[in-house]
Amino acid sequence: MQTVGRFAPSPSGRMHLGNVLCALLAWLSARHQNGAFLLRIEDLDAMRCPRSYADLIMDDLRWLGLDWDGEVPYQSERAPIYEKYEQILREKGLLYPCFCSRAALHAASAPHLSDGRVLYAGTCRELTPAEIEEKRKKRAPATRVRVPDEIISFTDGVFGAYSENLAEECGDFIIRRSDGVFAYQLAVTVDDGLSGVTEVVRGSDLISSTPRQIWLYRLFGFEPPHFVHIPLLCDVDGRRLSKRDEDLDLGLLRERFTPEQVIGALAFAAHLTDRAEPASVRELVQDFDWSRIPRHELCLPPMFR
């Protein structure tokens, strides 16, 4: 079976080096296996993700030498597709409206997990039809999916064995917001499944999303892909990069460095090379090896200070 990798950025701002590292490793892995590499724009919230940023992302990828296969789908244009899979969950009796406000979900009395995530308490799970009708008069509901008391396990390409009990460590999660926008968990599962993606490379901050997505894959009749979660990238002072802070974004970097300098520095930070020397993406393909990627956070070389 051919390997199909992908890069799926959210165009809420210019890519920073952490985003570029994810794209680079996903591209290297797919091309090393003589596979296909897809690009998808995750602009579910079109108000926060203007098309101009998507255009910049594609221009930056081309500048770096990272190509892709086929057309580029935009999630903002795929709502009718997501509705079909939402209906599958509804027909299975797994969906219910949730009227809880953000403030209520983050109240001190709500159960919190060790990483700070809020475990949904099931407040709206057993509302009667009359209660639902009454609450609809006051606010539009989000849509949640009921999860089973089931342990979902997988083997990550970097971090190894990972397990999570959906009921105890995830809880019923939102698949459609109250404004009608589909949530990430449903959209990414449907898109990867329909695209035939066999390998998902993304940041380790998303590893806790994987068990619920594997569960959705199975409900929808898709074969779950192989997941590889990469360590987060830090600047030279050990601070995690953030798109919100506009850290080392490609707009600034393209004024200071060549594509080969950026690629070489990222390859060095990821332990793919022994020196922070300029390199093209084509030069790195043949010797690419996931076993060289460490589990601890990655740090940029001093050239980015």
C-alpha positions in Angstrom: 0.0 0.0 0.0 1.3 3.4 -1.0 2.2 5.8 1.9 0.0 8.9 1.8 1.2 11.8 4.1 -0.2 15.2 4.5 0.3 18.7 6.0 -2.9 20.4 7.1 -2.2 24.0 8.4 -4.7 26.4 9.8 -4.3 29.7 8.1 -4.9 32.0 11.1 -1.5 33.6 10.6 1.9 33.2 8.9 3.6 29.9 9.5 6.4 29.9 12.2 9.3 27.4 12.3 7.3 24.9 14.4 4.8 24.6 11.6 7.5 24.4 9.0 9.2 21.6 10.9 6.0 19.6 10.9 5.6 20.1 7.2 9.2 19.2 6.6 9.1 15.9 8.6 5.8 14.9 7.1 7.1 15.6 3.5 10.4 13.8 4.1 8.7 10.7 5.5 6.2 10.5 2.6 8.8 11.1 -0.1 11.4 8.7 1.6 8.8 6.0 1.2 8.1 7.0 -2.4 4.6 8.0 -1.3 2.2 10.8 -2.0 2.1 14.1 0.0 -1.2 16.1 0.3 -1.8 19.6 1.4 -5.1 20.6 3.0 -6.2 24.0 4.4 -8.0 23.7 7.7 -10.0 26.9 7.6 -13.1 25.7 9.4 -13.5 29.1 11.0 -13.4 31.2 7.9 -13.6 34.4 9.8 -10.3 33.7 11.5 -8.7 32.1 8.5 -8.6 34.5 5.5 -7.7 33.1 2.1 -4.7 35.4 2.0 -3.0 33.5 4.7 -3.6 30.2 2.9 -2.0 31.7 -0.2 1.0 32.8 1.9 1.4 29.3 3.3 1.5 27.7 -0.1 4.0 30.3 -1.3 6.2 29.6 1.7 6.1 25.9 1.2 7.1 26.4 -2.5 9.9 28.7 -1.3 11.2 25.9 1.0 11.0 23.3 -1.8 8.1 21.4 -0.4 5.7 20.3 -3.1 2.4 18.4 -2.9 0.2 16.1 -5.0 -3.3 16.9 -6.3 -5.6 19.8 -5.5 -5.7 21.6 -2.2 -9.1 21.2 -0.4 -10.4 23.9 1.9 -12.4 22.7 4.9 -14.6 25.8 4.8 -16.0 24.4 1.6 -16.7 20.9 2.8 -19.6 21.4 5.3 -22.0 19.2 3.2 -19.6 16.3 3.4 -19.2 16.7 7.2 -23.0 16.8 7.5 -23.2 13.3 6.0 -20.9 11.9 8.7 -22.6 13.9 11.4 -25.8 12.1 10.3 -24.0 8.7 10.7 -23.4 9.5 14.3 -27.0 10.8 14.8 -28.4 7.6 13.3 -26.3 5.6 15.8 -27.9 7.6 18.7 -24.6 9.1 19.7 -25.4 12.9 19.4 -27.1 15.3 21.7 -27.4 19.1 22.0 -25.2 20.8 24.6 -26.2 24.2 26.0 -23.3 24.7 28.4 -21.5 28.0 28.2 -17.7 28.2 28.1 -17.8 29.7 31.6 -19.8 26.8 32.9 -17.4 24.3 31.3 -14.4 25.9 33.0 -16.0 26.4 36.4 -14.0 25.3 39.4 -16.4 22.5 40.0 -15.8 20.9 36.6 -13.4 18.0 36.6 -10.0 18.9 35.2 -7.4 16.5 33.8 -3.7 16.6 34.6 -2.9 18.6 31.5 -5.5 21.3 32.3 -8.2 20.0 29.9 -11.8 20.1 31.2 -13.6 16.7 31.3 -17.2 17.3 30.3 -19.4 16.4 33.2 -22.4 15.2 31.0 -24.6 18.1 32.1 -26.8 18.0 29.0 -26.5 14.3 28.1 -29.9 13.2 29.5 -32.0 16.3 28.9 -35.7 15.5 28.1 -37.2 16.7 24.8 -39.1 19.4 26.8 -36.0 20.6 28.5 -34.2 20.8 25.2 -37.0 22.8 23.7 -37.0 25.2 26.6 -33.2 25.7 26.5 -33.3 26.3 22.7 -35.4 29.5 23.3 -32.4 31.0 25.2 -29.4 29.8 23.2 -28.3 27.7 20.3 -26.7 24.4 21.3 -23.4 22.8 20.3 -23.5 19.1 19.3 -21.7 16.5 21.4 -21.0 12.9 20.8 -21.4 10.3 23.5 -18.1 8.3 24.0 -18.0 4.8 25.4 -16.2 3.6 28.5 -13.5 2.1 26.2 -9.7 2.2 26.1 -8.3 3.3 22.8 -4.6 2.4 22.2 -2.1 3.1 19.5 1.6 3.1 18.9 3.0 6.5 18.1 5.9 6.8 15.7 8.0 8.8 18.2 6.5 8.4 21.7 5.5 4.7 21.5 2.6 3.1 23.2 -0.3 5.5 24.1 -3.7 4.7 25.6 -6.7 6.7 26.8 -10.0 5.7 28.3 -12.5 7.9 26.3 -15.0 8.1 29.1 -12.5 8.9 31.9 -9.9 10.9 30.1 -11.7 12.5 27.2 -15.4 12.7 27.9 -18.2 13.5 25.4 -16.7 16.0 22.9 -18.1 18.6 20.6 -18.4 17.8 16.9 -20.2 20.9 15.9 -20.2 24.3 17.5 -23.3 26.3 18.4 -22.7 28.6 15.4 -22.9 25.6 13.1 -19.1 25.3 12.4 -17.9 21.8 12.5 -15.2 21.0 15.1 -11.7 19.9 14.3 -12.1 16.3 15.6 -14.8 15.4 13.1 -13.5 17.3 10.1 -9.9 16.1 10.4 -11.1 12.5 10.7 -13.4 12.7 7.7 -10.9 14.5 5.5 -8.0 12.1 6.3 -10.2 9.1 5.9 -11.6 10.2 2.5 -8.2 11.3 1.3 -6.7 7.8 2.0 -4.1 9.3 4.4 -2.0 6.5 5.9 0.4 8.6 7.9 -0.4 11.7 10.1 2.6 13.8 11.3 1.8 16.6 13.8 2.9 18.2 17.1 2.9 16.3 20.3 0.4 18.8 21.8 -2.2 17.0 19.7 -1.5 13.4 20.8 -4.4 13.4 23.3 -6.8 14.0 20.3 -5.7 10.8 18.6 -7.8 8.2 20.6 -11.1 10.0 19.9 -10.1 10.3 16.2 -9.3 6.6 16.0 -12.7 5.9 17.6 -14.4 8.1 14.9 -12.3 6.5 12.1 -13.7 3.1 13.1 -17.3 4.4 13.4 -17.1 5.8 9.9 -15.5 2.7 8.4 -12.1 4.1 7.8 -8.7 2.4 8.5 -6.9 4.6 11.1 -3.5 6.0 9.8 -0.2 5.6 11.5 0.4 8.6 13.8 3.7 10.3 14.5 3.7 13.1 17.0 6.8 15.2 17.0 8.3 17.1 20.0 7.5 20.7 20.1 10.1 23.2 18.9 11.6 25.8 21.2 13.6 29.0 20.4 17.2 29.3 21.4 16.1 30.4 24.9 14.0 27.3 25.4 10.6 29.0 24.9 8.0 27.2 22.8 7.1 28.9 19.5 3.7 30.3 19.1 1.8 31.6 16.1 0.1 34.0 18.5 3.4 35.6 19.3 4.5 35.7 15.6 7.7 34.0 16.6 10.1 33.5 13.8 7.5 33.5 11.1 8.4 32.9 7.4 7.7 36.6 6.5 10.7 37.6 8.7 12.9 34.6 8.0 12.7 35.0 4.2 14.3 38.4 4.6 17.3 36.9 6.5 17.9 33.4 5.3 17.9 31.2 2.2 15.5 28.2 2.0 18.6 25.9 2.4 19.6 27.7 5.6 16.2 27.3 7.1 15.8 23.6 6.1 19.4 22.8 7.3 18.8 24.4 10.7 15.5 22.6 11.2 17.1 19.3 10.2 19.8 19.9 12.8 17.2 20.8 15.5 15.4 17.5 14.7 18.6 15.5 15.0 18.5 14.5 11.4 21.9 16.0 10.8 25.0 16.6 12.9 25.5 20.2 11.9 23.4 23.2 11.2 24.5 23.5 7.6 22.4 24.6 4.6 20.6 21.7 3.0 17.8 21.2 0.4 14.8 19.0 1.1 15.9 16.7 -1.7 19.3 16.1 0.0 17.6 15.0 3.2 15.1 12.5 1.7 17.3 9.4 1.2 18.7 9.2 4.7 15.5 10.2 6.6 14.9 8.0 9.6 12.2 8.5 12.3 14.4 6.8 14.9 16.6 9.8 15.0 13.8 12.1 16.3 14.1 12.3 20.1 11.2 12.5 22.5 12.3 15.6 24.3 11.7 19.2 23.1 13.7 20.3 20.1 15.7 23.5 20.2 16.7 25.9 17.4 20.3 26.7 16.8 21.7 30.1 17.7 21.5 31.5 14.2 17.8 32.3 14.9 18.5 34.5 17.9 
